[in-house]
Amino acid sequence: MRLLTTLIAAAMSLAALAHGTKSPCATNIDAAREAKLDAQVNIPRPEYPRPQFERTDWVNLNGTWTYELDLSNTGINRKFDKSEGYDNKITVPFCPESELSGVGYKDFIPAIWYQRKVSIPANWDGKKILLHFGAVDYYATLYVNGSVAGRHWGGSSSFEVDITDYVKAGEEANLILWVKDDLRGGAQAGGKQSHSFYSSGCYYTRVTGIWQTVWMEAVAPQGLKSVYVKPDLDNSRFVLEPAFYSLASGLKLRVTLKDNGKTVYTTTERATNPMTIILPIKNAKTWSPESPFLYDLDYEVLNADGQVIDRVSSYAGLRKVHIEGNRFYLNNKPLYLRMVLDQGFYPNGVWTAPTDEDLKGDIERSMAVGFNSARLHQKVFEERFHYWADKLGYLTWGEAPSWGMDINGVAAARNFLMEWQEVVERDRNHPSIITWTPFNETWGRAADGINHDRLLADVYDLTHRIDYRPVHDVSGGYHQAKTDIWSYHNYEGNAAELKKKLTPKDENSVPTLNEQKEAKYNGQPYFLDEIGGIGWVIEKYAENTWGYGEGPKDLEALYTRLQSTVDTVLTFNYINGYTYTQLTDVEQEQNGIYTYDRKLKFDAQRLRSIFGKEPEWFKALVAPKKENKK
C-alpha cells in the first residue's frame, strides 16, 4: 500500500509539472520556481501553495511523515512529544482517512501525531524561519526539537509558526505535530463530515489532521508580512495596505505594477505602520468573467542602504462588486448568477485535491455545462483553487464549514470568529470571490434565538471590518437583521408547485424559510440558493445512495424536470440568481452533474442550453438604453 501511495504521489507531481501550473506573475522568479519544482518531482502537490504572495526561498514539506494514531488521547503520557519517529508512515498533505495518505483509516480519530525531520538551509542564517500549514483539522500543537513552538485552533484556516528560535541554519530539526479533533463536541466547525461511523445523507468521510500543503520559508526580519489589495475600479486604482514583520529605520517598500510584463506604475515609499499605497492606472483593464485580466504585482523591501532584503510576487484584478437596492452589481453592471453547488470532495483525497490540475479541472467542468459561478459549500477551498478561479474568470461565494458547531454555544462562537477572520484575511485579495457566506442552514437555533442572532451579527460586523464584499449571513436561513443578501432553498421538483412556492404573497414579501424565526426581509438582493438536486445514478456508490425528490424514470424525464425547474426560476424578476445542487456526486449523494470521479453524466450541449440561459427580464435590464430621436 505504501509503495502504491509513493507511486501515485510521484505520478501526481509529474502530472502537475506537465500541465505547467505557473504563477500569473511573469517575473524573474520563474526560473527559480521551475528549478524548485524539478527538485521536488517526487513530492505530492509540489506547486507553491500561496500564488498571490510568492517567494523563491521555500521548501515543500509534503511527502512522507511518520505518524501515530492516538485513539485514547494518551500520547502525552506515552511521551509521543519526545519521539524521533513513529512506527507508521503517512503521505502529507492527505488526511489519514483518505486513500492517498496511504492510511485509509475511516473511524473517528480523536488525536494523531505527525513527525518528520527537516534540514534548515545554511543560507537561512540570520533570517526569520517560518513553518506554514495550509490547514490542519482541528487543534494543532507544534513541537520543534522538543519545545512547543506554537498552537492553532481551526480546521480550515492557514497558519504560520515562527520557528527561528528553535532551529539553527545548516542543521537538522525534528518536527512533531500533535492534532486533536472532536467533531461531535459542538465547539468546532466540521462542515459535511459525518458524525456517524458511516457516511449518510449529506454527510461524508471525515477529515482529521493535515490536509493542505506544509511548507517552510526564510524571510528577512523586516520582511513583508502581508498586503491587503483593494481594487477601486471607479477611480482606476489599487489601494494597498502593507504590513511588515518588524520595522527599522530607513526601511522602504517598492511596488511595481505590470501589464503582461510591462511596468505601468512603480513607487517606493517609506515603510510605516499603518501604511497605505495608491497605485493609479492609466487605461485600466478590468477583471471580469468575459475578460479575467490580472495585473502582476512585485513587492521589494529595501533596507536603509537600498538593498533588497525581501521579494514577493503577486497579482491583482481590478473589479468592483456592490449592491444597489435589490440588485447585485459587478463592475457597475447588474449581475445574474448561475451558480453550482461545489462541495470540493475527492474520492481518493477527501477534502484535498490529488493534483493542482484537479482544482482547475472542477472549474472548467462547471463552466463547460453553462455555469458562470459557484457557491463553495461548507468548506474553505485551497488557495490554489481561488488562483485558478482568478485566472479563468470564475465567480465564487466563499463559505465556512459551519455545520457541526453548536450555533448557540459560547465556545463555538469564540472558535468560529477567530477562524473566519483568518479565512477572510487569507482570501480577500482574490477577485473571483464576490460574496462571503459564513453560515449555512442554522437549524440548531434555540427558541429565543439570542445567541444565534448575536453570533451571526458579530460575524457580519467582523467581516465588514476586514473586507469590502457583501456579506450573506446564512444561506437558506435563519436570517437575522444584518445581512446584505437574502436567500432561500427549495428542492421542489414539480414546476407548477415550485412556481406557487416562489410566488410572493404580496409586493412587500418574498418566500422565507420561517417568518417566526427570521428577521423581516428588507429589500436585499434575493437568491434561490439551492434548487434541483435531481438524482441520477450511473454507477451506484453505496446502498444508501440518494438524490432530492423522486428520481426521474428516464433520462428524458430528467431533462424535462431540469429544464422546467430552471425556467420557472428565471421567470421571477425579484430573484437575482440560483444555485443548482450540485457539481459532482459526493459519495452516496448522487445528484451531481458529474460522477464522483468527474465523469459527465449528461449531454453537455443540453446542459448549456439550460444553465447558460439568462432571464428575459434580466436581458432587458442590462440592454443598452436607446436614445430618443427627435
VEXDREN-2710 file (C-alpha; in Angstrom, 1 decimal):
% VEXDREN-2710
k/r/px/py/pz
1/MET/0.0/0.0/0.0
2/ARG/2.8/2.4/0.9
3/LEU/4.6/1.6/-2.4
4/LEU/1.4/2.3/-4.3
5/THR/1.0/5.6/-2.5
6/THR/4.5/6.6/-3.3
7/LEU/4.0/5.8/-7.0
8/ILE/0.7/7.8/-7.0
9/ALA/2.4/10.8/-5.4
10/ALA/5.2/10.7/-8.0
11/ALA/2.7/10.5/-10.8
12/MET/0.6/13.4/-9.4
13/SER/3.7/15.5/-9.2
14/LEU/4.7/14.7/-12.8
15/ALA/1.2/15.5/-14.0
16/ALA/1.2/18.9/-12.2
17/LEU/4.6/19.7/-13.8
18/ALA/3.4/18.6/-17.2
19/HIS/0.4/20.9/-17.1
20/GLY/2.6/23.9/-16.4
21/THR/1.0/25.2/-13.2
22/LYS/2.6/28.6/-13.3
23/SER/2.0/31.7/-11.3
24/PRO/0.4/34.6/-13.2
25/CYS/3.4/36.8/-12.5
26/ALA/5.9/36.7/-15.4
27/THR/8.8/37.8/-13.3
28/ASN/12.4/36.8/-12.8
29/ILE/11.4/34.3/-10.2
30/ASP/10.1/31.9/-12.8
31/ALA/13.4/30.1/-13.4
32/ALA/13.9/29.6/-9.6
33/ARG/10.3/28.3/-9.3
34/GLU/10.8/25.8/-12.1
35/ALA/14.1/24.6/-10.6
36/LYS/12.3/24.2/-7.3
37/LEU/9.6/22.1/-8.9
38/ASP/12.2/19.9/-10.6
39/ALA/13.9/19.2/-7.3
40/GLN/10.5/18.2/-5.8
41/VAL/9.4/15.9/-8.5
42/ASN/8.6/13.1/-6.0
43/ILE/6.6/15.3/-3.7
44/PRO/2.8/15.3/-3.9
45/ARG/1.3/18.8/-4.6
46/PRO/4.7/20.4/-5.4
47/GLU/3.3/23.7/-6.6
48/TYR/3.7/26.9/-4.5
49/PRO/0.6/26.9/-2.2
50/ARG/0.2/30.7/-2.0
51/PRO/0.3/32.1/-5.5
52/GLN/-0.8/35.6/-4.5
53/PHE/2.2/36.0/-2.2
54/GLU/5.1/34.0/-3.6
55/ARG/8.8/33.9/-2.6
56/THR/11.5/31.8/-4.1
57/ASP/13.2/30.7/-0.9
58/TRP/11.0/28.0/0.3
59/VAL/10.9/24.2/1.0
60/ASN/7.9/22.0/0.4
61/LEU/7.4/19.6/3.3
62/ASN/4.7/17.4/1.7
63/GLY/5.6/13.7/1.3
64/THR/6.4/11.0/3.8
65/TRP/6.0/11.8/7.5
66/THR/5.8/9.2/10.4
67/TYR/2.6/9.1/12.4
68/GLU/0.8/7.5/15.3
69/LEU/-2.9/7.4/15.9
70/ASP/-3.8/8.3/19.5
71/LEU/-7.2/6.9/19.8
72/SER/-7.2/7.0/23.6
73/ASN/-5.7/10.5/23.6
74/THR/-2.9/9.4/25.9
75/GLY/0.1/10.4/23.7
76/ILE/1.5/12.9/26.2
77/ASN/1.6/10.3/28.9
78/ARG/3.4/8.0/26.5
79/LYS/5.9/10.7/25.6
80/PHE/4.9/10.9/21.9
81/ASP/6.1/14.5/22.0
82/LYS/9.6/13.3/22.5
83/SER/9.6/10.9/19.5
84/GLU/12.3/10.8/16.9
85/GLY/10.0/8.9/14.6
86/TYR/6.8/6.8/14.9
87/ASP/6.3/3.3/13.5
88/ASN/3.9/4.2/10.7
89/LYS/4.2/6.3/7.6
90/ILE/1.7/8.8/6.0
91/THR/1.8/10.8/2.8
92/VAL/1.1/14.5/3.6
93/PRO/-0.9/16.6/2.7
94/PHE/-3.6/13.9/2.5
95/CYS/-5.7/13.2/5.6
96/PRO/-5.4/9.8/7.3
97/GLU/-9.0/8.9/6.2
98/SER/-8.0/9.2/2.6
99/GLU/-6.6/6.5/0.3
100/LEU/-3.9/8.9/-1.0
101/SER/-2.4/9.2/2.5
102/GLY/-1.6/5.5/2.5
103/VAL/-3.5/5.1/5.7
104/GLY/-7.3/4.9/4.9
105/TYR/-8.4/4.8/8.5
106/LYS/-12.2/5.6/8.4
107/ASP/-13.2/5.6/12.1
108/PHE/-13.1/8.6/14.4
109/ILE/-9.6/9.9/15.2
110/PRO/-9.6/12.0/18.5
111/ALA/-5.8/12.6/18.2
112/ILE/-3.0/11.9/15.8
113/TRP/0.8/12.7/16.0
114/TYR/2.9/13.5/13.0
115/GLN/6.8/13.6/12.9
116/ARG/9.5/14.3/10.3
117/LYS/13.0/15.8/10.3
118/VAL/13.9/18.7/8.1
119/SER/17.2/20.3/7.1
120/ILE/17.4/24.0/7.6
121/PRO/19.3/25.5/4.7
122/ALA/22.6/27.0/5.7
123/ASN/21.9/30.3/3.8
124/TRP/18.9/30.9/6.0
125/ASP/21.2/32.1/8.8
126/GLY/20.0/35.5/10.1
127/LYS/16.6/35.2/8.6
128/LYS/13.2/34.6/10.1
129/ILE/12.2/30.9/9.5
130/LEU/8.5/30.3/9.1
131/LEU/6.7/27.0/9.1
132/HIS/3.4/27.2/7.2
133/PHE/0.4/24.9/7.4
134/GLY/-2.3/25.2/4.7
135/ALA/-4.9/23.6/7.0
136/VAL/-4.9/21.2/9.9
137/ASP/-8.2/19.9/11.3
138/TYR/-8.6/20.9/14.1
139/TYR/-6.4/21.8/17.2
140/ALA/-2.7/21.6/16.5
141/THR/0.3/21.9/18.8
142/LEU/3.7/22.2/17.1
143/TYR/6.9/20.9/18.8
144/VAL/10.3/21.8/17.3
145/ASN/13.3/20.0/18.7
146/GLY/11.3/19.1/21.8
147/SER/9.8/22.5/22.6
148/VAL/6.3/23.8/22.0
149/ALA/6.7/26.4/19.2
150/GLY/3.1/27.2/18.5
151/ARG/-0.6/26.3/18.6
152/HIS/-3.6/26.8/16.4
153/TRP/-7.3/26.3/16.6
154/GLY/-9.3/25.9/13.4
155/GLY/-9.7/23.1/10.8
156/SER/-9.8/25.3/7.7
157/SER/-7.7/28.4/8.1
158/SER/-4.0/28.6/7.2
159/PHE/-1.4/29.5/9.8
160/GLU/2.3/30.0/10.2
161/VAL/4.7/29.4/13.2
162/ASP/7.9/31.3/13.6
163/ILE/10.4/28.6/14.5
164/THR/13.6/30.8/14.3
165/ASP/14.3/30.4/18.0
166/TYR/14.1/26.6/17.9
167/VAL/16.3/25.7/14.9
168/LYS/19.8/26.5/13.5
169/ALA/20.6/27.2/9.9
170/GLY/22.6/24.3/8.4
171/GLU/21.3/21.8/10.9
172/GLU/18.5/19.3/11.1
173/ALA/15.3/19.9/13.1
174/ASN/12.8/17.4/14.5
175/LEU/9.2/18.5/13.9
176/ILE/6.2/17.0/15.7
177/LEU/2.6/18.0/15.2
178/TRP/0.0/16.9/17.7
179/VAL/-3.5/17.2/16.4
180/LYS/-6.8/16.8/18.3
181/ASP/-10.2/16.6/16.6
182/ASP/-13.5/16.5/18.4
183/LEU/-16.0/16.7/15.6
184/ARG/-19.0/15.7/17.8
185/GLY/-18.2/18.0/20.7
186/GLY/-20.1/21.1/19.3
187/ALA/-17.3/23.6/19.8
188/GLN/-15.7/23.3/16.3
189/ALA/-16.9/23.7/12.7
190/GLY/-16.8/20.5/10.7
191/GLY/-18.9/21.1/7.6
192/LYS/-20.2/17.9/5.9
193/GLN/-18.0/15.5/7.9
194/SER/-20.1/12.6/9.2
195/HIS/-21.0/12.4/12.9
196/SER/-21.7/8.7/12.5
197/PHE/-19.3/5.9/11.6
198/TYR/-20.8/5.6/8.1
199/SER/-21.4/8.3/5.6
200/SER/-25.1/9.0/5.1
201/GLY/-27.5/11.7/3.9
202/CYS/-25.4/14.7/3.1
203/TYR/-22.6/13.8/5.4
204/TYR/-19.4/12.2/4.1
205/THR/-16.0/10.9/5.1
206/ARG/-14.3/12.8/7.9
207/VAL/-11.0/14.8/7.7
208/THR/-8.5/14.8/10.5
209/GLY/-5.1/16.4/10.8
210/ILE/-3.0/17.8/8.0
211/TRP/-5.0/18.2/4.7
212/GLN/-3.2/21.0/2.9
213/THR/0.4/21.7/2.0
214/VAL/3.1/22.1/4.7
215/TRP/6.0/24.3/3.7
216/MET/8.8/26.3/5.1
217/GLU/10.3/29.6/4.0
218/ALA/13.0/32.1/5.0
219/VAL/12.1/35.8/5.4
220/ALA/14.2/38.9/6.3
221/PRO/13.3/40.0/9.9
222/GLN/11.9/43.2/8.4
223/GLY/10.2/41.3/5.5
224/LEU/6.7/41.8/4.1
225/LYS/4.1/40.0/6.2
226/SER/1.0/40.7/4.1
227/VAL/-0.6/43.2/1.7
228/TYR/-4.3/43.9/1.5
229/VAL/-5.1/44.9/-2.1
230/LYS/-8.4/46.8/-2.6
231/PRO/-9.5/47.4/-6.2
232/ASP/-11.0/50.8/-6.8
233/LEU/-12.5/50.5/-10.3
234/ASP/-14.3/53.8/-10.3
235/ASN/-11.1/55.7/-9.7
236/SER/-8.9/53.4/-11.8
237/ARG/-6.5/52.4/-9.0
238/PHE/-5.5/49.8/-6.4
239/VAL/-5.3/50.8/-2.8
240/LEU/-2.7/48.7/-0.9
241/GLU/-2.3/48.2/2.9
242/PRO/1.0/46.5/3.5
243/ALA/2.2/45.1/6.9
244/PHE/5.7/44.1/7.9
245/TYR/7.1/41.6/10.4
246/SER/9.0/44.5/12.0
247/LEU/10.1/48.0/11.1
248/ALA/13.6/49.5/11.0
249/SER/15.0/53.0/10.3
250/GLY/15.2/53.7/6.6
251/LEU/13.1/50.7/5.6
252/LYS/11.2/51.2/2.3
253/LEU/8.8/49.3/0.1
254/ARG/9.0/49.4/-3.7
255/VAL/5.8/48.3/-5.5
256/THR/5.8/47.6/-9.3
257/LEU/2.5/47.1/-11.2
258/LYS/2.8/45.3/-14.5
259/ASP/0.6/44.6/-17.5
260/ASN/1.9/41.5/-19.3
261/GLY/5.4/42.2/-18.1
262/LYS/5.4/45.9/-18.9
263/THR/5.6/48.3/-16.0
264/VAL/2.6/50.6/-15.8
265/TYR/3.4/52.1/-12.4
266/THR/6.0/51.9/-9.7
267/THR/6.5/53.7/-6.4
268/THR/9.0/53.5/-3.5
269/GLU/7.7/54.6/-0.1
270/ARG/8.9/54.6/3.5
271/ALA/7.7/51.6/5.4
272/THR/5.3/52.6/8.2
273/ASN/2.6/51.1/10.4
274/PRO/-0.2/51.7/9.3
275/MET/0.6/52.3/5.6
276/THR/-1.4/52.9/2.5
277/ILE/-0.1/53.0/-1.0
278/ILE/-2.1/54.2/-4.1
279/LEU/-1.4/52.7/-7.5
280/PRO/-3.1/54.8/-10.2
281/ILE/-3.7/53.1/-13.5
282/LYS/-4.0/54.8/-16.9
283/ASN/-6.1/53.0/-19.5
284/ALA/-7.2/50.5/-16.8
285/LYS/-8.1/46.9/-17.7
286/THR/-10.9/45.4/-15.7
287/TRP/-11.2/41.8/-14.5
288/SER/-14.5/40.1/-15.4
289/PRO/-15.7/36.6/-16.3
290/GLU/-15.5/37.6/-20.0
291/SER/-12.0/39.0/-19.7
292/PRO/-10.2/37.9/-16.5
293/PHE/-7.3/40.2/-16.8
294/LEU/-4.8/40.1/-14.0
295/TYR/-2.1/42.7/-13.3
296/ASP/1.2/41.5/-11.9
297/LEU/2.5/43.0/-8.7
298/ASP/6.1/42.9/-7.5
299/TYR/6.9/43.9/-3.9
300/GLU/10.5/44.6/-2.8
301/VAL/11.5/45.6/0.7
302/LEU/14.7/47.8/0.8
303/ASN/16.9/48.4/3.8
304/ALA/18.5/51.8/4.7
305/ASP/21.3/51.1/2.3
306/GLY/18.9/50.5/-0.6
307/GLN/19.5/46.7/-0.7
308/VAL/16.6/44.5/-1.5
309/ILE/16.0/42.2/1.6
310/ASP/12.7/40.7/0.6
311/ARG/10.9/40.0/-2.7
312/VAL/7.4/38.8/-3.2
313/SER/5.4/38.3/-6.4
314/SER/1.7/38.7/-6.6
315/TYR/-1.2/39.7/-8.9
316/ALA/-4.5/41.6/-8.7
317/GLY/-7.7/42.1/-10.6
318/LEU/-9.4/45.4/-11.0
319/ARG/-13.1/44.8/-10.5
320/LYS/-16.0/46.1/-8.4
321/VAL/-18.8/44.3/-6.5
322/HIS/-21.6/46.2/-4.9
323/ILE/-25.3/46.2/-4.1
324/GLU/-27.9/48.8/-5.2
325/GLY/-31.4/48.2/-3.9
326/ASN/-32.3/44.6/-4.6
327/ARG/-29.7/44.1/-7.3
328/PHE/-26.1/42.7/-7.2
329/TYR/-23.6/44.5/-9.4
330/LEU/-20.3/43.5/-11.0
331/ASN/-18.2/46.3/-12.5
332/ASN/-21.3/48.6/-12.2
333/LYS/-23.5/46.3/-14.2
334/PRO/-26.3/44.1/-12.8
335/LEU/-25.2/40.5/-12.4
336/TYR/-27.3/37.3/-12.7
337/LEU/-25.6/34.4/-11.1
338/ARG/-26.0/30.9/-12.5
339/MET/-24.2/29.1/-9.7
340/VAL/-23.5/25.5/-9.0
341/LEU/-23.0/24.0/-5.5
342/ASP/-19.4/22.7/-5.2
343/GLN/-18.5/20.7/-2.1
344/GLY/-14.9/20.1/-3.0
345/PHE/-14.7/16.4/-2.1
346/TYR/-12.5/14.0/-4.0
347/PRO/-12.8/10.1/-4.0
348/ASN/-9.1/9.5/-3.0
349/GLY/-8.2/12.7/-1.3
350/VAL/-11.5/13.7/0.6
351/TRP/-11.0/17.4/1.1
352/THR/-7.6/17.5/-0.7
353/ALA/-7.4/17.6/-4.5
354/PRO/-5.0/14.9/-5.7
355/THR/-3.3/17.4/-8.0
356/ASP/-3.4/21.1/-8.8
357/GLU/-4.9/20.2/-12.2
358/ASP/-7.9/18.7/-10.4
359/LEU/-8.7/22.1/-8.8
360/LYS/-8.5/23.8/-12.2
361/GLY/-10.5/20.9/-13.8
362/ASP/-13.5/21.3/-11.5
363/ILE/-13.8/25.0/-12.6
364/GLU/-13.5/24.0/-16.2
365/ARG/-16.1/21.3/-15.8
366/SER/-18.6/23.7/-14.3
367/MET/-18.1/26.3/-17.0
368/ALA/-18.4/23.7/-19.7
369/VAL/-22.0/23.0/-18.8
370/GLY/-23.1/26.6/-18.6
371/PHE/-22.5/27.8/-15.0
372/ASN/-20.8/31.2/-14.5
373/SER/-20.2/30.9/-10.8
374/ALA/-20.1/28.6/-7.8
375/ARG/-21.3/28.5/-4.2
376/LEU/-18.3/26.9/-2.4
377/HIS/-20.3/24.9/0.0
378/GLN/-19.4/24.0/3.6
379/LYS/-15.7/24.0/3.0
380/VAL/-12.8/26.5/2.8
381/PHE/-11.2/25.8/-0.5
382/GLU/-7.4/25.8/-1.1
383/GLU/-5.8/29.0/-2.2
384/ARG/-4.8/27.3/-5.4
385/PHE/-8.5/26.8/-6.3
386/HIS/-9.0/30.6/-6.0
387/TYR/-5.9/31.2/-8.1
388/TRP/-7.5/29.2/-11.0
389/ALA/-10.8/30.9/-10.5
390/ASP/-9.0/34.2/-10.8
391/LYS/-7.2/33.0/-14.0
392/LEU/-10.3/31.6/-15.6
393/GLY/-12.9/34.3/-14.7
394/TYR/-15.0/32.1/-12.4
395/LEU/-17.1/33.9/-9.8
396/THR/-17.5/32.3/-6.3
397/TRP/-19.1/32.8/-2.9
398/GLY/-16.8/31.8/-0.1
399/GLU/-18.3/29.8/2.8
400/ALA/-17.2/28.2/6.0
401/PRO/-17.8/24.6/7.1
402/SER/-20.2/25.9/9.8
403/TRP/-22.1/22.6/10.3
404/GLY/-21.2/20.6/13.4
405/MET/-20.8/23.6/15.7
406/ASP/-23.3/24.5/18.4
407/ILE/-24.7/27.7/17.0
408/ASN/-25.8/28.8/20.5
409/GLY/-22.6/27.9/22.3
410/VAL/-20.1/30.4/23.6
411/ALA/-17.0/28.2/22.9
412/ALA/-18.2/27.5/19.4
413/ALA/-18.7/31.2/18.7
414/ARG/-15.2/32.1/20.0
415/ASN/-13.6/29.5/17.8
416/PHE/-15.6/30.4/14.8
417/LEU/-14.9/34.2/15.0
418/MET/-11.2/33.7/15.0
419/GLU/-11.1/31.1/12.3
420/TRP/-13.4/33.0/10.0
421/GLN/-11.3/36.1/10.4
422/GLU/-8.2/34.1/9.3
423/VAL/-10.1/32.7/6.3
424/VAL/-11.3/36.1/5.1
425/GLU/-7.9/37.7/5.6
426/ARG/-6.2/34.9/3.6
427/ASP/-8.5/35.0/0.6
428/ARG/-9.7/38.6/0.4
429/ASN/-7.3/39.6/-2.5
430/HIS/-8.9/37.1/-4.9
431/PRO/-11.1/39.0/-7.5
432/SER/-13.1/35.8/-8.2
433/ILE/-14.6/35.8/-4.7
434/ILE/-17.6/38.2/-4.7
435/THR/-19.5/37.3/-1.6
436/TRP/-18.8/35.9/1.9
437/THR/-21.3/33.4/3.3
438/PRO/-20.1/32.3/6.8
439/PHE/-23.1/30.1/7.7
440/ASN/-25.4/27.6/6.0
441/GLU/-28.9/26.5/7.3
442/THR/-28.5/27.2/11.0
443/TRP/-31.1/24.7/12.1
444/GLY/-29.8/24.5/15.6
445/ARG/-31.1/27.9/16.5
446/ALA/-32.5/27.9/20.1
447/ALA/-36.2/29.0/20.5
448/ASP/-35.2/32.5/21.7
449/GLY/-32.6/32.9/19.0
450/ILE/-30.5/35.3/21.2
451/ASN/-27.1/33.6/20.8
452/HIS/-27.7/32.6/17.2
453/ASP/-28.6/36.2/16.2
454/ARG/-25.7/37.6/18.2
455/LEU/-23.2/35.4/16.5
456/LEU/-24.4/36.0/13.0
457/ALA/-24.5/39.7/13.6
458/ASP/-21.0/39.7/15.1
459/VAL/-19.6/37.7/12.2
460/TYR/-21.4/40.1/9.8
461/ASP/-19.8/43.1/11.5
462/LEU/-16.3/41.5/11.7
463/THR/-16.4/40.6/8.1
464/HIS/-17.2/44.1/7.0
465/ARG/-14.4/45.5/9.3
466/ILE/-11.8/43.4/7.4
467/ASP/-13.2/43.4/3.9
468/TYR/-15.5/45.3/1.5
469/ARG/-17.5/42.5/-0.1
470/PRO/-21.2/41.9/0.5
471/VAL/-21.9/39.5/3.5
472/HIS/-24.6/36.9/3.2
473/ASP/-25.2/35.9/6.8
474/VAL/-26.6/32.4/6.4
475/SER/-27.5/30.6/3.2
476/GLY/-31.1/29.3/3.3
477/GLY/-32.0/30.6/6.8
478/TYR/-32.4/31.5/9.5
479/HIS/-31.6/35.1/8.5
480/GLN/-31.1/37.8/11.2
481/ALA/-31.4/41.5/10.8
482/LYS/-27.8/42.2/9.5
483/THR/-27.4/40.6/6.0
484/ASP/-26.6/42.1/2.6
485/ILE/-28.2/39.2/0.8
486/TRP/-31.3/37.1/1.4
487/SER/-31.5/33.5/0.2
488/TYR/-33.9/30.6/0.2
489/HIS/-33.6/26.9/-0.5
490/ASN/-36.3/24.9/-2.3
491/TYR/-35.9/21.5/-3.9
492/GLU/-39.5/21.2/-5.2
493/GLY/-39.3/19.1/-8.4
494/ASN/-42.7/19.9/-9.8
495/ALA/-42.6/23.1/-11.8
496/ALA/-46.2/24.1/-11.0
497/GLU/-45.7/23.6/-7.3
498/LEU/-42.3/25.4/-7.4
499/LYS/-44.0/28.4/-9.1
500/LYS/-46.6/28.5/-6.3
501/LYS/-43.9/28.4/-3.6
502/LEU/-41.8/31.1/-5.3
503/THR/-44.7/33.5/-5.8
504/PRO/-44.7/36.2/-3.1
505/LYS/-47.8/36.7/-1.1
506/ASP/-47.8/40.4/-1.8
507/GLU/-45.5/43.1/-3.3
508/ASN/-43.6/43.6/0.0
509/SER/-42.8/40.0/0.8
510/VAL/-40.6/37.2/-0.5
511/PRO/-40.6/33.4/0.3
512/THR/-38.7/32.7/3.5
513/LEU/-37.9/29.6/5.5
514/ASN/-39.7/30.6/8.7
515/GLU/-41.2/34.0/9.3
516/GLN/-41.3/33.4/13.1
517/LYS/-37.6/32.7/13.3
518/GLU/-36.2/35.1/10.7
519/ALA/-35.8/38.9/10.6
520/LYS/-38.0/40.9/8.3
521/TYR/-36.9/40.9/4.7
522/ASN/-35.6/44.4/4.0
523/GLY/-35.2/44.6/0.2
524/GLN/-31.8/42.9/-0.2
525/PRO/-30.8/41.1/-3.4
526/TYR/-32.6/37.7/-3.2
527/PHE/-31.2/34.4/-4.4
528/LEU/-32.7/30.9/-4.7
529/ASP/-29.5/29.5/-3.2
530/GLU/-30.3/25.7/-3.6
531/ILE/-32.5/24.1/-6.2
532/GLY/-32.6/20.8/-8.2
533/GLY/-30.5/18.1/-6.7
534/ILE/-32.0/15.6/-9.1
535/GLY/-30.6/12.1/-8.5
536/TRP/-29.3/10.1/-11.5
537/VAL/-27.1/7.1/-10.8
538/ILE/-24.6/5.9/-13.4
539/GLU/-22.9/3.5/-11.0
540/LYS/-24.2/3.0/-7.5
541/TYR/-21.7/4.3/-4.9
542/ALA/-23.4/2.8/-1.8
543/GLU/-26.6/1.1/-0.7
544/ASN/-27.8/4.4/0.8
545/THR/-27.5/6.4/-2.5
546/TRP/-30.0/9.2/-2.8
547/GLY/-31.0/12.5/-4.5
548/TYR/-33.7/15.1/-3.8
549/GLY/-37.2/14.1/-4.6
550/GLU/-38.4/11.1/-6.5
551/GLY/-36.0/10.1/-9.2
552/PRO/-37.0/10.6/-12.8
553/LYS/-38.0/7.4/-14.7
554/ASP/-35.6/8.0/-17.6
555/LEU/-33.1/10.5/-18.9
556/GLU/-35.6/12.5/-21.0
557/ALA/-37.8/12.9/-17.9
558/LEU/-34.7/14.2/-16.1
559/TYR/-34.0/16.8/-18.8
560/THR/-37.7/17.9/-18.7
561/ARG/-37.7/18.3/-14.9
562/LEU/-34.3/20.1/-15.0
563/GLN/-35.5/22.5/-17.8
564/SER/-38.8/23.3/-16.2
565/THR/-37.2/23.9/-12.8
566/VAL/-34.7/26.4/-14.1
567/ASP/-37.2/28.0/-16.5
568/THR/-39.6/28.6/-13.6
569/VAL/-36.9/30.3/-11.5
570/LEU/-35.9/32.5/-14.4
571/THR/-39.5/34.0/-14.7
572/PHE/-39.3/35.7/-11.3
573/ASN/-37.6/39.1/-11.6
574/TYR/-37.0/39.5/-7.8
575/ILE/-34.6/36.5/-7.9
576/ASN/-31.0/37.5/-8.8
577/GLY/-29.7/34.0/-9.4
578/TYR/-29.8/30.4/-8.3
579/THR/-27.5/27.6/-7.1
580/TYR/-28.0/24.2/-8.7
581/THR/-27.2/21.2/-6.5
582/GLN/-24.6/20.0/-7.4
583/LEU/-21.4/19.9/-9.5
584/THR/-20.4/16.3/-8.7
585/ASP/-21.8/13.3/-6.8
586/VAL/-20.3/13.1/-3.3
587/GLU/-20.2/9.6/-2.0
588/GLN/-23.8/8.4/-1.5
589/GLU/-25.3/11.8/-2.5
590/GLN/-25.5/11.1/-6.3
591/ASN/-27.3/14.1/-7.7
592/GLY/-24.3/15.7/-9.4
593/ILE/-23.8/16.8/-13.0
594/TYR/-20.7/14.7/-12.9
595/THR/-19.9/11.4/-11.1
596/TYR/-17.8/11.5/-8.0
597/ASP/-14.7/10.6/-10.2
598/ARG/-15.6/13.5/-12.5
599/LYS/-17.3/11.8/-15.5
600/LEU/-20.0/13.8/-17.2
601/LYS/-23.4/12.1/-16.7
602/PHE/-25.4/14.1/-19.2
603/ASP/-25.2/15.8/-22.6
604/ALA/-23.1/18.9/-22.3
605/GLN/-24.9/20.8/-25.0
606/ARG/-28.3/20.2/-23.5
607/LEU/-27.0/21.3/-20.1
608/ARG/-25.5/24.5/-21.5
609/SER/-28.9/25.3/-23.1
610/ILE/-30.4/25.1/-19.6
611/PHE/-27.7/26.5/-17.3
612/GLY/-26.3/29.0/-19.7
613/LYS/-29.6/30.8/-20.2
614/GLU/-30.3/34.2/-18.6
615/PRO/-33.9/35.5/-17.9
616/GLU/-35.6/37.7/-20.4
617/TRP/-36.3/40.4/-17.8
618/PHE/-32.6/40.5/-17.0
619/LYS/-31.6/40.9/-20.6
620/ALA/-33.9/43.9/-20.8
621/LEU/-32.5/45.3/-17.6
622/VAL/-28.9/45.2/-18.9
623/ALA/-29.7/46.1/-22.5
624/PRO/-28.2/49.4/-23.7
625/LYS/-30.8/52.2/-23.5
626/LYS/-31.8/53.6/-26.8
627/GLU/-31.7/57.4/-27.2
628/ASN/-35.0/59.1/-28.2
629/LYS/-34.6/60.8/-31.6
630/LYS/-36.5/64.0/-32.2
END
